[in-house]
């Protein structure tokens, strides 16, 4: 049985965010919620400029990028 792609982000144990070109957060799975809390952002709000700049660069290059983010004592990739 094939997994449906639209269900994948919700079940992914890694943080998954969907962000507009202007930095507005459209979607966050459960694993990404600590990132939003750390950044003080909710769905529908813009990412902090330092994170938004990274997102804009990724979108311009049109290729995924991994980044290390410290949230509390844990690092997220």
PDB file of N, CA, C, O and CB in Angstrom:
ATOM      1  N   UNK A   1       0.842  -1.181   0.000  1.00  0.00           N
ATOM      2  CA  UNK A   1       0.000   0.000   0.000  1.00  0.00           C
ATOM      3  C   UNK A   1       0.887   1.245   0.000  1.00  0.00           C
ATOM      4  O   UNK A   1       1.794   1.349   0.826  1.00  0.00           O
ATOM      5  CB  UNK A   1      -0.958  -0.002   1.221  1.00  0.00           C
ATOM      6  N   UNK A   2       0.649   2.165  -0.888  1.00  0.00           N
ATOM      7  CA  UNK A   2       1.435   3.399  -0.981  1.00  0.00           C
ATOM      8  C   UNK A   2       0.946   4.414   0.035  1.00  0.00           C
ATOM      9  O   UNK A   2      -0.255   4.555   0.268  1.00  0.00           O
ATOM     10  CB  UNK A   2       1.360   3.990  -2.399  1.00  0.00           C
ATOM     11  N   UNK A   3       1.895   5.118   0.636  1.00  0.00           N
ATOM     12  CA  UNK A   3       1.543   6.203   1.557  1.00  0.00           C
ATOM     13  C   UNK A   3       1.090   7.405   0.741  1.00  0.00           C
ATOM     14  O   UNK A   3       1.683   7.718  -0.292  1.00  0.00           O
ATOM     15  CB  UNK A   3       2.748   6.581   2.482  1.00  0.00           C
ATOM     16  N   UNK A   4       0.069   8.061   1.189  1.00  0.00           N
ATOM     17  CA  UNK A   4      -0.398   9.258   0.500  1.00  0.00           C
ATOM     18  C   UNK A   4       0.496  10.419   0.891  1.00  0.00           C
ATOM     19  O   UNK A   4       0.745  10.650   2.074  1.00  0.00           O
ATOM     20  CB  UNK A   4      -1.887   9.564   0.837  1.00  0.00           C
ATOM     21  N   UNK A   5       0.976  11.144  -0.098  1.00  0.00           N
ATOM     22  CA  UNK A   5       1.934  12.234   0.127  1.00  0.00           C
ATOM     23  C   UNK A   5       1.384  13.311   1.053  1.00  0.00           C
ATOM     24  O   UNK A   5       2.137  13.873   1.848  1.00  0.00           O
ATOM     25  CB  UNK A   5       2.328  12.859  -1.195  1.00  0.00           C
ATOM     26  N   UNK A   6       0.082  13.614   0.968  1.00  0.00           N
ATOM     27  CA  UNK A   6      -0.453  14.685   1.800  1.00  0.00           C
ATOM     28  C   UNK A   6      -0.440  14.338   3.287  1.00  0.00           C
ATOM     29  O   UNK A   6      -0.540  15.233   4.126  1.00  0.00           O
ATOM     30  CB  UNK A   6      -1.862  15.011   1.368  1.00  0.00           C
ATOM     31  N   UNK A   7      -0.318  13.054   3.628  1.00  0.00           N
ATOM     32  CA  UNK A   7      -0.257  12.646   5.029  1.00  0.00           C
ATOM     33  C   UNK A   7       1.178  12.601   5.553  1.00  0.00           C
ATOM     34  O   UNK A   7       1.393  12.582   6.765  1.00  0.00           O
ATOM     35  CB  UNK A   7      -0.911  11.286   5.203  1.00  0.00           C
ATOM     36  N   UNK A   8       2.144  12.583   4.663  1.00  0.00           N
ATOM     37  CA  UNK A   8       3.538  12.428   5.068  1.00  0.00           C
ATOM     38  C   UNK A   8       4.027  13.511   6.022  1.00  0.00           C
ATOM     39  O   UNK A   8       4.592  13.165   7.059  1.00  0.00           O
ATOM     40  CB  UNK A   8       4.408  12.413   3.859  1.00  0.00           C
ATOM     41  N   UNK A   9       3.846  14.800   5.738  1.00  0.00           N
ATOM     42  CA  UNK A   9       4.389  15.810   6.652  1.00  0.00           C
ATOM     43  C   UNK A   9       3.842  15.699   8.072  1.00  0.00           C
ATOM     44  O   UNK A   9       4.579  15.913   9.034  1.00  0.00           O
ATOM     45  CB  UNK A   9       4.098  17.184   6.116  1.00  0.00           C
ATOM     46  N   UNK A  10       2.575  15.372   8.214  1.00  0.00           N
ATOM     47  CA  UNK A  10       1.974  15.285   9.541  1.00  0.00           C
ATOM     48  C   UNK A  10       2.573  14.145  10.356  1.00  0.00           C
ATOM     49  O   UNK A  10       2.678  14.252  11.578  1.00  0.00           O
ATOM     50  CB  UNK A  10       0.467  15.103   9.425  1.00  0.00           C
ATOM     51  N   UNK A  11       2.965  13.065   9.707  1.00  0.00           N
ATOM     52  CA  UNK A  11       3.513  11.894  10.407  1.00  0.00           C
ATOM     53  C   UNK A  11       5.035  11.880  10.462  1.00  0.00           C
ATOM     54  O   UNK A  11       5.621  11.014  11.112  1.00  0.00           O
ATOM     55  CB  UNK A  11       3.033  10.634   9.740  1.00  0.00           C
ATOM     56  N   UNK A  12       5.672  12.814   9.797  1.00  0.00           N
ATOM     57  CA  UNK A  12       7.131  12.873   9.768  1.00  0.00           C
ATOM     58  C   UNK A  12       7.644  13.207  11.176  1.00  0.00           C
ATOM     59  O   UNK A  12       7.174  14.172  11.779  1.00  0.00           O
ATOM     60  CB  UNK A  12       7.629  13.931   8.722  1.00  0.00           C
ATOM     61  N   UNK A  13       8.594  12.435  11.711  1.00  0.00           N
ATOM     62  CA  UNK A  13       9.127  12.731  13.041  1.00  0.00           C
ATOM     63  C   UNK A  13      10.067  13.941  13.044  1.00  0.00           C
ATOM     64  O   UNK A  13      10.441  14.438  14.106  1.00  0.00           O
ATOM     65  CB  UNK A  13       9.859  11.518  13.580  1.00  0.00           C
ATOM     66  N   UNK A  14      10.445  14.410  11.851  1.00  0.00           N
ATOM     67  CA  UNK A  14      11.315  15.579  11.730  1.00  0.00           C
ATOM     68  C   UNK A  14      10.465  16.833  11.537  1.00  0.00           C
ATOM     69  O   UNK A  14       9.339  16.753  11.045  1.00  0.00           O
ATOM     70  CB  UNK A  14      12.311  15.408  10.551  1.00  0.00           C
ATOM     71  N   UNK A  15      11.001  17.991  11.923  1.00  0.00           N
ATOM     72  CA  UNK A  15      10.249  19.236  11.714  1.00  0.00           C
ATOM     73  C   UNK A  15       9.969  19.498  10.238  1.00  0.00           C
ATOM     74  O   UNK A  15      10.866  19.397   9.401  1.00  0.00           O
ATOM     75  CB  UNK A  15      11.012  20.414  12.306  1.00  0.00           C
ATOM     76  N   UNK A  16       8.728  19.833   9.927  1.00  0.00           N
ATOM     77  CA  UNK A  16       8.321  20.177   8.569  1.00  0.00           C
ATOM     78  C   UNK A  16       7.533  21.483   8.640  1.00  0.00           C
ATOM     79  O   UNK A  16       6.545  21.587   9.367  1.00  0.00           O
ATOM     80  CB  UNK A  16       7.469  19.026   7.911  1.00  0.00           C
ATOM     81  N   UNK A  17       7.981  22.469   7.881  1.00  0.00           N
ATOM     82  CA  UNK A  17       7.293  23.758   7.792  1.00  0.00           C
ATOM     83  C   UNK A  17       7.002  24.052   6.329  1.00  0.00           C
ATOM     84  O   UNK A  17       7.789  23.706   5.448  1.00  0.00           O
ATOM     85  CB  UNK A  17       8.141  24.901   8.433  1.00  0.00           C
ATOM     86  N   UNK A  18       5.878  24.688   6.081  1.00  0.00           N
ATOM     87  CA  UNK A  18       5.577  25.237   4.765  1.00  0.00           C
ATOM     88  C   UNK A  18       5.495  26.739   4.955  1.00  0.00           C
ATOM     89  O   UNK A  18       4.749  27.238   5.797  1.00  0.00           O
ATOM     90  CB  UNK A  18       4.237  24.641   4.153  1.00  0.00           C
ATOM     91  N   UNK A  19       6.291  27.463   4.142  1.00  0.00           N
ATOM     92  CA  UNK A  19       6.430  28.904   4.328  1.00  0.00           C
ATOM     93  C   UNK A  19       6.267  29.618   2.989  1.00  0.00           C
ATOM     94  O   UNK A  19       6.822  29.185   1.979  1.00  0.00           O
ATOM     95  CB  UNK A  19       7.799  29.247   4.965  1.00  0.00           C
ATOM     96  N   UNK A  20       5.504  30.714   2.983  1.00  0.00           N
ATOM     97  CA  UNK A  20       5.350  31.553   1.789  1.00  0.00           C
ATOM     98  C   UNK A  20       6.664  32.269   1.494  1.00  0.00           C
ATOM     99  O   UNK A  20       7.552  32.319   2.344  1.00  0.00           O
ATOM    100  CB  UNK A  20       4.197  32.584   1.976  1.00  0.00           C
ATOM    101  N   UNK A  21       6.785  32.818   0.299  1.00  0.00           N
ATOM    102  CA  UNK A  21       7.985  33.563  -0.089  1.00  0.00           C
ATOM    103  C   UNK A  21       8.239  34.754   0.825  1.00  0.00           C
ATOM    104  O   UNK A  21       9.387  35.156   1.011  1.00  0.00           O
ATOM    105  CB  UNK A  21       7.864  34.039  -1.525  1.00  0.00           C
ATOM    106  N   UNK A  22       7.176  35.324   1.399  1.00  0.00           N
ATOM    107  CA  UNK A  22       7.356  36.480   2.280  1.00  0.00           C
ATOM    108  C   UNK A  22       7.679  36.087   3.716  1.00  0.00           C
ATOM    109  O   UNK A  22       7.801  36.955   4.581  1.00  0.00           O
ATOM    110  CB  UNK A  22       6.115  37.333   2.262  1.00  0.00           C
ATOM    111  N   UNK A  23       7.820  34.770   3.985  1.00  0.00           N
ATOM    112  CA  UNK A  23       8.178  34.306   5.316  1.00  0.00           C
ATOM    113  C   UNK A  23       7.003  33.941   6.199  1.00  0.00           C
ATOM    114  O   UNK A  23       7.198  33.611   7.369  1.00  0.00           O
ATOM    115  CB  UNK A  23       8.973  35.336   5.989  1.00  0.00           C
ATOM    116  N   UNK A  24       5.783  33.991   5.671  1.00  0.00           N
ATOM    117  CA  UNK A  24       4.599  33.625   6.452  1.00  0.00           C
ATOM    118  C   UNK A  24       4.500  32.112   6.570  1.00  0.00           C
ATOM    119  O   UNK A  24       4.565  31.398   5.570  1.00  0.00           O
ATOM    120  CB  UNK A  24       3.317  34.198   5.809  1.00  0.00           C
ATOM    121  N   UNK A  25       4.343  31.628   7.792  1.00  0.00           N
ATOM    122  CA  UNK A  25       4.231  30.194   8.042  1.00  0.00           C
ATOM    123  C   UNK A  25       2.817  29.735   7.678  1.00  0.00           C
ATOM    124  O   UNK A  25       1.827  30.250   8.198  1.00  0.00           O
ATOM    125  CB  UNK A  25       4.561  29.858   9.533  1.00  0.00           C
ATOM    126  N   UNK A  26       2.749  28.759   6.775  1.00  0.00           N
ATOM    127  CA  UNK A  26       1.468  28.215   6.330  1.00  0.00           C
ATOM    128  C   UNK A  26       1.106  26.921   7.049  1.00  0.00           C
ATOM    129  O   UNK A  26      -0.070  26.637   7.278  1.00  0.00           O
ATOM    130  CB  UNK A  26       1.500  27.974   4.839  1.00  0.00           C
ATOM    131  N   UNK A  27       2.130  26.136   7.405  1.00  0.00           N
ATOM    132  CA  UNK A  27       1.895  24.818   7.994  1.00  0.00           C
ATOM    133  C   UNK A  27       3.063  24.440   8.885  1.00  0.00           C
ATOM    134  O   UNK A  27       4.209  24.793   8.609  1.00  0.00           O
ATOM    135  CB  UNK A  27       1.685  23.751   6.898  1.00  0.00           C
ATOM    136  N   UNK A  28       2.765  23.724   9.949  1.00  0.00           N
ATOM    137  CA  UNK A  28       3.787  23.163  10.824  1.00  0.00           C
ATOM    138  C   UNK A  28       3.298  21.814  11.320  1.00  0.00           C
ATOM    139  O   UNK A  28       2.165  21.696  11.785  1.00  0.00           O
ATOM    140  CB  UNK A  28       4.105  24.119  12.017  1.00  0.00           C
ATOM    141  N   UNK A  29       4.148  20.788  11.224  1.00  0.00           N
ATOM    142  CA  UNK A  29       3.777  19.523  11.842  1.00  0.00           C
ATOM    143  C   UNK A  29       4.125  19.598  13.333  1.00  0.00           C
ATOM    144  O   UNK A  29       4.713  20.579  13.787  1.00  0.00           O
ATOM    145  CB  UNK A  29       4.505  18.316  11.147  1.00  0.00           C
ATOM    146  N   UNK A  30       3.763  18.571  14.083  1.00  0.00           N
ATOM    147  CA  UNK A  30       3.992  18.574  15.536  1.00  0.00           C
ATOM    148  C   UNK A  30       5.470  18.726  15.885  1.00  0.00           C
ATOM    149  O   UNK A  30       5.815  19.416  16.844  1.00  0.00           O
ATOM    150  CB  UNK A  30       3.451  17.290  16.154  1.00  0.00           C
ATOM    151  N   UNK A  31       6.346  18.081  15.105  1.00  0.00           N
ATOM    152  CA  UNK A  31       7.778  18.125  15.398  1.00  0.00           C
ATOM    153  C   UNK A  31       8.364  19.527  15.236  1.00  0.00           C
ATOM    154  O   UNK A  31       9.395  19.832  15.835  1.00  0.00           O
ATOM    155  CB  UNK A  31       8.520  17.155  14.497  1.00  0.00           C
ATOM    156  N   UNK A  32       7.731  20.380  14.442  1.00  0.00           N
ATOM    157  CA  UNK A  32       8.239  21.738  14.211  1.00  0.00           C
ATOM    158  C   UNK A  32       7.681  22.760  15.198  1.00  0.00           C
ATOM    159  O   UNK A  32       8.157  23.895  15.245  1.00  0.00           O
ATOM    160  CB  UNK A  32       7.911  22.175  12.801  1.00  0.00           C
ATOM    161  N   UNK A  33       6.694  22.379  15.975  1.00  0.00           N
ATOM    162  CA  UNK A  33       6.079  23.345  16.904  1.00  0.00           C
ATOM    163  C   UNK A  33       7.062  23.931  17.910  1.00  0.00           C
ATOM    164  O   UNK A  33       6.956  25.119  18.215  1.00  0.00           O
ATOM    165  CB  UNK A  33       4.949  22.684  17.650  1.00  0.00           C
ATOM    166  N   UNK A  34       8.032  23.150  18.453  1.00  0.00           N
ATOM    167  CA  UNK A  34       9.025  23.782  19.341  1.00  0.00           C
ATOM    168  C   UNK A  34       9.825  24.887  18.658  1.00  0.00           C
ATOM    169  O   UNK A  34      10.222  25.854  19.308  1.00  0.00           O
ATOM    170  CB  UNK A  34       9.980  22.735  19.870  1.00  0.00           C
ATOM    171  N   UNK A  35      10.065  24.752  17.345  1.00  0.00           N
ATOM    172  CA  UNK A  35      10.766  25.812  16.610  1.00  0.00           C
ATOM    173  C   UNK A  35       9.925  27.081  16.592  1.00  0.00           C
ATOM    174  O   UNK A  35      10.437  28.172  16.847  1.00  0.00           O
ATOM    175  CB  UNK A  35      11.086  25.360  15.163  1.00  0.00           C
ATOM    176  N   UNK A  36       8.644  26.943  16.295  1.00  0.00           N
ATOM    177  CA  UNK A  36       7.771  28.109  16.264  1.00  0.00           C
ATOM    178  C   UNK A  36       7.692  28.775  17.636  1.00  0.00           C
ATOM    179  O   UNK A  36       7.677  30.001  17.740  1.00  0.00           O
ATOM    180  CB  UNK A  36       6.374  27.713  15.790  1.00  0.00           C
ATOM    181  N   UNK A  37       7.642  27.961  18.678  1.00  0.00           N
ATOM    182  CA  UNK A  37       7.611  28.506  20.044  1.00  0.00           C
ATOM    183  C   UNK A  37       8.903  29.264  20.330  1.00  0.00           C
ATOM    184  O   UNK A  37       8.871  30.369  20.872  1.00  0.00           O
ATOM    185  CB  UNK A  37       7.408  27.372  21.088  1.00  0.00           C
ATOM    186  N   UNK A  38      10.038  28.673  19.968  1.00  0.00           N
ATOM    187  CA  UNK A  38      11.340  29.319  20.179  1.00  0.00           C
ATOM    188  C   UNK A  38      11.413  30.654  19.441  1.00  0.00           C
ATOM    189  O   UNK A  38      11.964  31.625  19.959  1.00  0.00           O
ATOM    190  CB  UNK A  38      12.483  28.396  19.712  1.00  0.00           C
ATOM    191  N   UNK A  39      10.858  30.698  18.236  1.00  0.00           N
ATOM    192  CA  UNK A  39      10.894  31.914  17.417  1.00  0.00           C
ATOM    193  C   UNK A  39       9.782  32.891  17.754  1.00  0.00           C
ATOM    194  O   UNK A  39       9.790  34.024  17.273  1.00  0.00           O
ATOM    195  CB  UNK A  39      10.811  31.553  15.962  1.00  0.00           C
ATOM    196  N   UNK A  40       8.815  32.467  18.582  1.00  0.00           N
ATOM    197  CA  UNK A  40       7.701  33.330  18.943  1.00  0.00           C
ATOM    198  C   UNK A  40       6.755  33.581  17.781  1.00  0.00           C
ATOM    199  O   UNK A  40       6.232  34.683  17.619  1.00  0.00           O
ATOM    200  CB  UNK A  40       8.217  34.639  19.463  1.00  0.00           C
ATOM    201  N   UNK A  41       6.537  32.537  16.965  1.00  0.00           N
ATOM    202  CA  UNK A  41       5.730  32.662  15.751  1.00  0.00           C
ATOM    203  C   UNK A  41       4.609  31.625  15.774  1.00  0.00           C
ATOM    204  O   UNK A  41       4.786  30.509  16.261  1.00  0.00           O
ATOM    205  CB  UNK A  41       6.609  32.490  14.478  1.00  0.00           C
ATOM    206  N   UNK A  42       3.459  32.014  15.242  1.00  0.00           N
ATOM    207  CA  UNK A  42       2.349  31.084  15.064  1.00  0.00           C
ATOM    208  C   UNK A  42       2.045  30.962  13.580  1.00  0.00           C
ATOM    209  O   UNK A  42       2.476  31.789  12.776  1.00  0.00           O
ATOM    210  CB  UNK A  42       1.091  31.551  15.852  1.00  0.00           C
ATOM    211  N   UNK A  43       1.304  29.932  13.228  1.00  0.00           N
ATOM    212  CA  UNK A  43       0.888  29.761  11.836  1.00  0.00           C
ATOM    213  C   UNK A  43       0.121  31.008  11.420  1.00  0.00           C
ATOM    214  O   UNK A  43      -0.752  31.485  12.145  1.00  0.00           O
ATOM    215  CB  UNK A  43       0.014  28.469  11.648  1.00  0.00           C
ATOM    216  N   UNK A  44       0.457  31.527  10.246  1.00  0.00           N
ATOM    217  CA  UNK A  44      -0.159  32.750   9.742  1.00  0.00           C
ATOM    218  C   UNK A  44       0.686  33.990  10.006  1.00  0.00           C
ATOM    219  O   UNK A  44       0.383  35.072   9.502  1.00  0.00           O
ATOM    220  CB  UNK A  44      -1.517  32.927  10.361  1.00  0.00           C
ATOM    221  N   UNK A  45       1.748  33.831  10.798  1.00  0.00           N
ATOM    222  CA  UNK A  45       2.650  34.950  11.095  1.00  0.00           C
ATOM    223  C   UNK A  45       3.966  34.753  10.348  1.00  0.00           C
ATOM    224  O   UNK A  45       4.267  33.661   9.866  1.00  0.00           O
ATOM    225  CB  UNK A  45       2.903  35.074  12.630  1.00  0.00           C
ATOM    226  N   UNK A  46       4.743  35.833  10.263  1.00  0.00           N
ATOM    227  CA  UNK A  46       6.029  35.781   9.553  1.00  0.00           C
ATOM    228  C   UNK A  46       7.136  35.288  10.480  1.00  0.00           C
ATOM    229  O   UNK A  46       7.143  35.559  11.681  1.00  0.00           O
ATOM    230  CB  UNK A  46       6.394  37.171   8.985  1.00  0.00           C
ATOM    231  N   UNK A  47       8.065  34.558   9.879  1.00  0.00           N
ATOM    232  CA  UNK A  47       9.247  34.098  10.594  1.00  0.00           C
ATOM    233  C   UNK A  47      10.114  35.292  10.979  1.00  0.00           C
ATOM    234  O   UNK A  47      10.033  36.341  10.339  1.00  0.00           O
ATOM    235  CB  UNK A  47      10.050  33.094   9.736  1.00  0.00           C
ATOM    236  N   UNK A  48      10.945  35.150  12.016  1.00  0.00           N
ATOM    237  CA  UNK A  48      11.908  36.211  12.318  1.00  0.00           C
ATOM    238  C   UNK A  48      12.801  36.447  11.096  1.00  0.00           C
ATOM    239  O   UNK A  48      13.049  35.522  10.322  1.00  0.00           O
ATOM    240  CB  UNK A  48      12.770  35.841  13.570  1.00  0.00           C
ATOM    241  N   UNK A  49      13.275  37.659  10.923  1.00  0.00           N
ATOM    242  CA  UNK A  49      14.017  38.009   9.710  1.00  0.00           C
ATOM    243  C   UNK A  49      15.220  37.109   9.471  1.00  0.00           C
ATOM    244  O   UNK A  49      15.502  36.777   8.320  1.00  0.00           O
ATOM    245  CB  UNK A  49      14.473  39.441   9.784  1.00  0.00           C
ATOM    246  N   UNK A  50      15.940  36.702  10.512  1.00  0.00           N
ATOM    247  CA  UNK A  50      17.125  35.853  10.314  1.00  0.00           C
ATOM    248  C   UNK A  50      16.748  34.504   9.714  1.00  0.00           C
ATOM    249  O   UNK A  50      17.506  33.954   8.915  1.00  0.00           O
ATOM    250  CB  UNK A  50      17.860  35.643  11.642  1.00  0.00           C
ATOM    251  N   UNK A  51      15.606  33.969  10.082  1.00  0.00           N
ATOM    252  CA  UNK A  51      15.134  32.692   9.533  1.00  0.00           C
ATOM    253  C   UNK A  51      14.482  32.936   8.170  1.00  0.00           C
ATOM    254  O   UNK A  51      14.679  32.150   7.243  1.00  0.00           O
ATOM    255  CB  UNK A  51      14.125  32.001  10.510  1.00  0.00           C
ATOM    256  N   UNK A  52      13.720  34.002   8.044  1.00  0.00           N
ATOM    257  CA  UNK A  52      13.077  34.345   6.775  1.00  0.00           C
ATOM    258  C   UNK A  52      14.082  34.555   5.669  1.00  0.00           C
ATOM    259  O   UNK A  52      13.827  34.187   4.522  1.00  0.00           O
ATOM    260  CB  UNK A  52      12.235  35.583   6.931  1.00  0.00           C
ATOM    261  N   UNK A  53      15.237  35.149   5.997  1.00  0.00           N
ATOM    262  CA  UNK A  53      16.292  35.362   4.997  1.00  0.00           C
ATOM    263  C   UNK A  53      16.816  34.025   4.465  1.00  0.00           C
ATOM    264  O   UNK A  53      17.097  33.891   3.274  1.00  0.00           O
ATOM    265  CB  UNK A  53      17.453  36.184   5.603  1.00  0.00           C
ATOM    266  N   UNK A  54      16.943  33.050   5.347  1.00  0.00           N
ATOM    267  CA  UNK A  54      17.403  31.719   4.937  1.00  0.00           C
ATOM    268  C   UNK A  54      16.368  31.081   4.018  1.00  0.00           C
ATOM    269  O   UNK A  54      16.715  30.508   2.985  1.00  0.00           O
ATOM    270  CB  UNK A  54      17.664  30.815   6.175  1.00  0.00           C
ATOM    271  N   UNK A  55      15.098  31.182   4.397  1.00  0.00           N
ATOM    272  CA  UNK A  55      14.015  30.613   3.580  1.00  0.00           C
ATOM    273  C   UNK A  55      13.997  31.262   2.201  1.00  0.00           C
ATOM    274  O   UNK A  55      13.860  30.574   1.189  1.00  0.00           O
ATOM    275  CB  UNK A  55      12.643  30.802   4.279  1.00  0.00           C
ATOM    276  N   UNK A  56      14.135  32.574   2.160  1.00  0.00           N
ATOM    277  CA  UNK A  56      14.141  33.284   0.878  1.00  0.00           C
ATOM    278  C   UNK A  56      15.285  32.801  -0.010  1.00  0.00           C
ATOM    279  O   UNK A  56      15.102  32.625  -1.215  1.00  0.00           O
ATOM    280  CB  UNK A  56      14.254  34.801   1.105  1.00  0.00           C
ATOM    281  N   UNK A  57      16.462  32.587   0.578  1.00  0.00           N
ATOM    282  CA  UNK A  57      17.607  32.089  -0.184  1.00  0.00           C
ATOM    283  C   UNK A  57      17.361  30.700  -0.740  1.00  0.00           C
ATOM    284  O   UNK A  57      17.727  30.406  -1.878  1.00  0.00           O
ATOM    285  CB  UNK A  57      18.845  32.077   0.682  1.00  0.00           C
ATOM    286  N   UNK A  58      16.738  29.840   0.065  1.00  0.00           N
ATOM    287  CA  UNK A  58      16.425  28.478  -0.383  1.00  0.00           C
ATOM    288  C   UNK A  58      15.448  28.532  -1.554  1.00  0.00           C
ATOM    289  O   UNK A  58      15.612  27.812  -2.538  1.00  0.00           O
ATOM    290  CB  UNK A  58      15.833  27.633   0.781  1.00  0.00           C
ATOM    291  N   UNK A  59      14.434  29.385  -1.445  1.00  0.00           N
ATOM    292  CA  UNK A  59      13.446  29.498  -2.517  1.00  0.00           C
ATOM    293  C   UNK A  59      14.071  30.048  -3.796  1.00  0.00           C
ATOM    294  O   UNK A  59      13.727  29.605  -4.892  1.00  0.00           O
ATOM    295  CB  UNK A  59      12.288  30.392  -2.077  1.00  0.00           C
ATOM    296  N   UNK A  60      14.976  31.000  -3.667  1.00  0.00           N
ATOM    297  CA  UNK A  60      15.641  31.574  -4.848  1.00  0.00           C
ATOM    298  C   UNK A  60      16.496  30.538  -5.567  1.00  0.00           C
ATOM    299  O   UNK A  60      16.539  30.504  -6.797  1.00  0.00           O
ATOM    300  CB  UNK A  60      16.510  32.771  -4.441  1.00  0.00           C
ATOM    301  N   UNK A  61      17.178  29.689  -4.791  1.00  0.00           N
ATOM    302  CA  UNK A  61      18.036  28.662  -5.387  1.00  0.00           C
ATOM    303  C   UNK A  61      17.227  27.451  -5.853  1.00  0.00           C
ATOM    304  O   UNK A  61      17.708  26.626  -6.630  1.00  0.00           O
ATOM    305  CB  UNK A  61      19.104  28.220  -4.384  1.00  0.00           C
ATOM    306  N   UNK A  62      15.977  27.359  -5.358  1.00  0.00           N
ATOM    307  CA  UNK A  62      15.070  26.273  -5.733  1.00  0.00           C
ATOM    308  C   UNK A  62      15.657  24.895  -5.424  1.00  0.00           C
ATOM    309  O   UNK A  62      15.553  23.962  -6.221  1.00  0.00           O
ATOM    310  CB  UNK A  62      14.733  26.366  -7.214  1.00  0.00           C
ATOM    311  N   UNK A  63      16.273  24.794  -4.254  1.00  0.00           N
ATOM    312  CA  UNK A  63      16.759  23.494  -3.802  1.00  0.00           C
ATOM    313  C   UNK A  63      16.720  23.464  -2.274  1.00  0.00           C
ATOM    314  O   UNK A  63      16.948  24.484  -1.624  1.00  0.00           O
ATOM    315  CB  UNK A  63      18.205  23.215  -4.332  1.00  0.00           C
ATOM    316  N   UNK A  64      16.433  22.301  -1.709  1.00  0.00           N
ATOM    317  CA  UNK A  64      16.341  22.191  -0.251  1.00  0.00           C
ATOM    318  C   UNK A  64      17.679  22.488   0.417  1.00  0.00           C
ATOM    319  O   UNK A  64      18.740  22.367  -0.195  1.00  0.00           O
ATOM    320  CB  UNK A  64      15.861  20.796   0.146  1.00  0.00           C
ATOM    321  N   UNK A  65      17.603  22.871   1.662  1.00  0.00           N
ATOM    322  CA  UNK A  65      18.802  23.143   2.436  1.00  0.00           C
ATOM    323  C   UNK A  65      18.571  22.672   3.860  1.00  0.00           C
ATOM    324  O   UNK A  65      17.490  22.860   4.418  1.00  0.00           O
ATOM    325  CB  UNK A  65      19.170  24.650   2.397  1.00  0.00           C
ATOM    326  N   UNK A  66      19.579  22.065   4.440  1.00  0.00           N
ATOM    327  CA  UNK A  66      19.505  21.663   5.840  1.00  0.00           C
ATOM    328  C   UNK A  66      20.164  22.736   6.675  1.00  0.00           C
ATOM    329  O   UNK A  66      21.149  23.347   6.259  1.00  0.00           O
ATOM    330  CB  UNK A  66      20.177  20.280   6.075  1.00  0.00           C
ATOM    331  N   UNK A  67      19.611  22.965   7.866  1.00  0.00           N
ATOM    332  CA  UNK A  67      20.229  23.920   8.762  1.00  0.00           C
ATOM    333  C   UNK A  67      20.109  23.411  10.186  1.00  0.00           C
ATOM    334  O   UNK A  67      19.164  22.701  10.530  1.00  0.00           O
ATOM    335  CB  UNK A  67      19.587  25.314   8.619  1.00  0.00           C
ATOM    336  N   UNK A  68      21.064  23.777  10.994  1.00  0.00           N
ATOM    337  CA  UNK A  68      21.089  23.365  12.385  1.00  0.00           C
ATOM    338  C   UNK A  68      20.497  24.485  13.230  1.00  0.00           C
ATOM    339  O   UNK A  68      20.915  25.639  13.138  1.00  0.00           O
ATOM    340  CB  UNK A  68      22.533  23.017  12.845  1.00  0.00           C
ATOM    341  N   UNK A  69      19.517  24.125  14.054  1.00  0.00           N
ATOM    342  CA  UNK A  69      18.860  25.109  14.908  1.00  0.00           C
ATOM    343  C   UNK A  69      18.831  24.553  16.320  1.00  0.00           C
ATOM    344  O   UNK A  69      18.377  23.429  16.537  1.00  0.00           O
ATOM    345  CB  UNK A  69      17.417  25.442  14.401  1.00  0.00           C
ATOM    346  N   UNK A  70      19.309  25.325  17.274  1.00  0.00           N
ATOM    347  CA  UNK A  70      19.288  24.900  18.661  1.00  0.00           C
ATOM    348  C   UNK A  70      17.998  25.386  19.305  1.00  0.00           C
ATOM    349  O   UNK A  70      17.688  26.578  19.294  1.00  0.00           O
ATOM    350  CB  UNK A  70      20.525  25.430  19.427  1.00  0.00           C
ATOM    351  N   UNK A  71      17.256  24.441  19.863  1.00  0.00           N
ATOM    352  CA  UNK A  71      16.030  24.746  20.599  1.00  0.00           C
ATOM    353  C   UNK A  71      16.188  24.114  21.972  1.00  0.00           C
ATOM    354  O   UNK A  71      16.128  22.893  22.117  1.00  0.00           O
ATOM    355  CB  UNK A  71      14.733  24.213  19.851  1.00  0.00           C
ATOM    356  N   UNK A  72      16.390  24.952  22.971  1.00  0.00           N
ATOM    357  CA  UNK A  72      16.675  24.423  24.300  1.00  0.00           C
ATOM    358  C   UNK A  72      18.019  23.729  24.283  1.00  0.00           C
ATOM    359  O   UNK A  72      19.033  24.330  23.927  1.00  0.00           O
ATOM    360  CB  UNK A  72      15.568  23.455  24.765  1.00  0.00           C
ATOM    361  N   UNK A  73      18.030  22.457  24.669  1.00  0.00           N
ATOM    362  CA  UNK A  73      19.266  21.688  24.682  1.00  0.00           C
ATOM    363  C   UNK A  73      19.405  20.787  23.461  1.00  0.00           C
ATOM    364  O   UNK A  73      20.401  20.078  23.318  1.00  0.00           O
ATOM    365  CB  UNK A  73      19.339  20.857  25.936  1.00  0.00           C
ATOM    366  N   UNK A  74      18.397  20.814  22.573  1.00  0.00           N
ATOM    367  CA  UNK A  74      18.405  19.938  21.412  1.00  0.00           C
ATOM    368  C   UNK A  74      18.740  20.725  20.147  1.00  0.00           C
ATOM    369  O   UNK A  74      18.438  21.913  20.030  1.00  0.00           O
ATOM    370  CB  UNK A  74      17.050  19.235  21.262  1.00  0.00           C
ATOM    371  N   UNK A  75      19.366  20.032  19.216  1.00  0.00           N
ATOM    372  CA  UNK A  75      19.639  20.595  17.893  1.00  0.00           C
ATOM    373  C   UNK A  75      18.701  19.927  16.894  1.00  0.00           C
ATOM    374  O   UNK A  75      18.498  18.714  16.940  1.00  0.00           O
ATOM    375  CB  UNK A  75      21.142  20.394  17.480  1.00  0.00           C
ATOM    376  N   UNK A  76      18.133  20.720  15.996  1.00  0.00           N
ATOM    377  CA  UNK A  76      17.255  20.238  14.959  1.00  0.00           C
ATOM    378  C   UNK A  76      17.912  20.467  13.618  1.00  0.00           C
ATOM    379  O   UNK A  76      18.518  21.516  13.399  1.00  0.00           O
ATOM    380  CB  UNK A  76      15.885  20.925  15.028  1.00  0.00           C
ATOM    381  N   UNK A  77      17.807  19.520  12.729  1.00  0.00           N
ATOM    382  CA  UNK A  77      18.393  19.634  11.396  1.00  0.00           C
ATOM    383  C   UNK A  77      17.314  19.776  10.370  1.00  0.00           C
ATOM    384  O   UNK A  77      17.606  19.886   9.179  1.00  0.00           O
ATOM    385  CB  UNK A  77      19.267  18.434  11.075  1.00  0.00           C
TER     386      UNK A  77
END
